[in-house]
Amino acid sequence: MKARAAVLREFGRPFELTDIDVSPGEGDVVVEVRSTGICGRDLVVWRGGFRNLRPPLVLGHEVFGVLNGEPVAVYPADPASKEFLPLGESRPGGYAELMAAPRENIIRLPDDDFYKYAAAACGVATFIHAARLAGVRRGDRVLVTGATGGVGIHGVQYLSRVLGAKVYGLARSAEKARVLEGLGVRAFTDLGFYRSEGRVDFVFEVVGGPTMNDSMLTLRDGGVMVLVGNVTGEPITIARPALLIMRELRVTGTAAYSRGEFEEAIRLIGEGVIKPFFRAYKLEQVNDAYSDIMSGRVLGRAVLKP
């Protein structure tokens, strides 16, 4: 069957809108896509940051839509992969009108407000997993960089509203900082805030290389940095190795979330615990969406709609 899709023909170049063949394999079902989130990982792929991938690609692993008249989510991990290889990289993803997905990845949604799940589910699930990995507890002081992006703005809500942590957020502008303040987050546009506020127990480093060395300065002795993402895809270097040694800091990565954590995120969003932030774009506006994300014009997640 044919479906309209945004195809990446060459890394770093605009997507091409064209018809593709959607060919379900054994064990697959065809989902009518209603909304797909544009993940920070997608931008790294678009830049050519994953050397194992080759165009043409139909990206999109944050997929929500309709199957047999019912609202569903598609759990993003390819079940054929031993590691967390997202759909949209191992097979065509959700930047399309239709998507062939493994039947075992289908999850029933509480309602058909597809945008809110596309905006927040991946980010919340990412923070659920990362917080468990790090051992964040009620009352802990946690800094989140990239706190107004699609992962960060939903992750800070999980940390504060569900875990009861005291959350500090790094924002790109004073205007975005005010949005974080409205969520109960202590927001700053400068990582030097620790000089007056004191150091934190954890840093959730969502941006990666561009902010990592400065955000490390905010950690208390024995503090933990969780590397959630590296948005530019560039190599990361530690500018002050002595800081790690003398303060006994720990740096750990967080790979991906489990199906159970993804389902927990969906539940929290459906119950209204997490407020979604997004800007919706039509599928044919995908290149505008990428431009807006990279220039910082999107608060929260950019989501596509066929």
Secondary structure as the mmCIF struct_conf table of DSSP 4:
data_model
#
loop_
_struct_conf.conf_type_id
_struct_conf.id
_struct_conf.beg_label_comp_id
_struct_conf.beg_label_asym_id
_struct_conf.beg_label_seq_id
_struct_conf.end_label_comp_id
_struct_conf.end_label_asym_id
_struct_conf.end_label_seq_id
STRN STRN1 LYS A 2 VAL A 7
STRN STRN2 LEU A 8 LEU A 8
BEND BEND1 GLU A 10 GLU A 10
TURN_TY1_P TURN_TY1_P1 PHE A 11 GLY A 12
BEND BEND2 ARG A 13 ARG A 13
STRN STRN3 GLU A 16 ASP A 21
TURN_TY1_P TURN_TY1_P2 GLU A 26 GLY A 27
STRN STRN4 ASP A 28 GLY A 37
HELX_RH_AL_P HELX_RH_AL_P1 GLY A 40 ARG A 47
TURN_TY1_P TURN_TY1_P3 GLY A 48 GLY A 48
TURN_TY1_P TURN_TY1_P4 ARG A 51 ASN A 52
BEND BEND3 PRO A 55 PRO A 56
STRN STRN5 LEU A 57 LEU A 57
STRN STRN6 GLU A 62 LEU A 67
TURN_TY1_P TURN_TY1_P5 ASN A 68 GLY A 69
STRN STRN7 GLU A 70 VAL A 74
STRN STRN8 ALA A 77 ALA A 77
TURN_TY1_P TURN_TY1_P6 PRO A 79 ALA A 80
BEND BEND4 LYS A 82 GLU A 83
STRN STRN9 PRO A 86 PRO A 86
TURN_TY1_P TURN_TY1_P7 LEU A 87 GLU A 89
BEND BEND5 SER A 90 ARG A 91
BEND BEND6 GLY A 94 TYR A 95
STRN STRN10 ALA A 96 ALA A 96
BEND BEND7 GLU A 97 GLU A 97
STRN STRN11 LEU A 98 PRO A 102
HELX_RH_3T_P HELX_RH_3T_P1 ARG A 103 ASN A 105
STRN STRN12 ILE A 106 ARG A 108
BEND BEND8 PRO A 110 ASP A 112
HELX_RH_AL_P HELX_RH_AL_P2 PHE A 114 ALA A 134
TURN_TY1_P TURN_TY1_P8 GLY A 135 GLY A 135
TURN_TY1_P TURN_TY1_P9 ARG A 138 GLY A 139
STRN STRN13 ARG A 141 VAL A 144
BEND BEND9 THR A 145 GLY A 146
TURN_TY1_P TURN_TY1_P10 ALA A 147 THR A 148
STRN STRN14 GLY A 149 GLY A 149
TURN_TY1_P TURN_TY1_P11 GLY A 150 VAL A 151
HELX_RH_AL_P HELX_RH_AL_P3 GLY A 152 GLN A 157
HELX_RH_PI_P HELX_RH_PI_P1 TYR A 158 VAL A 162
BEND BEND10 LEU A 163 LEU A 163
STRN STRN15 LYS A 166 LEU A 170
BEND BEND11 ARG A 172 SER A 173
HELX_RH_AL_P HELX_RH_AL_P4 ALA A 174 GLY A 182
TURN_TY1_P TURN_TY1_P12 LEU A 183 GLY A 184
STRN STRN16 ARG A 186 PHE A 188
BEND BEND12 THR A 189 ASP A 190
HELX_RH_3T_P HELX_RH_3T_P2 LEU A 191 PHE A 193
HELX_RH_AL_P HELX_RH_AL_P5 TYR A 194 GLU A 197
STRN STRN17 VAL A 200 GLU A 205
BEND BEND13 VAL A 206 VAL A 207
HELX_RH_AL_P HELX_RH_AL_P6 GLY A 209 MET A 216
TURN_TY1_P TURN_TY1_P13 LEU A 217 THR A 218
STRN STRN18 LEU A 219 LEU A 227
TURN_TY1_P TURN_TY1_P14 VAL A 231 THR A 232
HELX_LH_PP_P HELX_LH_PP_P1 GLU A 234 ILE A 236
BEND BEND14 ALA A 239 ALA A 239
HELX_RH_AL_P HELX_RH_AL_P7 PRO A 241 MET A 246
TURN_TY1_P TURN_TY1_P15 ARG A 247 GLU A 248
STRN STRN19 ARG A 250 GLY A 253
HELX_RH_AL_P HELX_RH_AL_P8 ARG A 259 GLY A 270
TURN_TY1_P TURN_TY1_P16 GLU A 271 GLY A 272
BEND BEND15 VAL A 273 ILE A 274
STRN STRN20 PHE A 278 LYS A 282
HELX_RH_3T_P HELX_RH_3T_P3 LEU A 283 GLN A 285
HELX_RH_AL_P HELX_RH_AL_P9 VAL A 286 MET A 294
TURN_TY1_P TURN_TY1_P17 SER A 295 GLY A 296
BEND BEND16 LEU A 299 LEU A 299
STRN STRN21 GLY A 300 GLY A 300
STRN STRN22 ARG A 301 LYS A 305
#
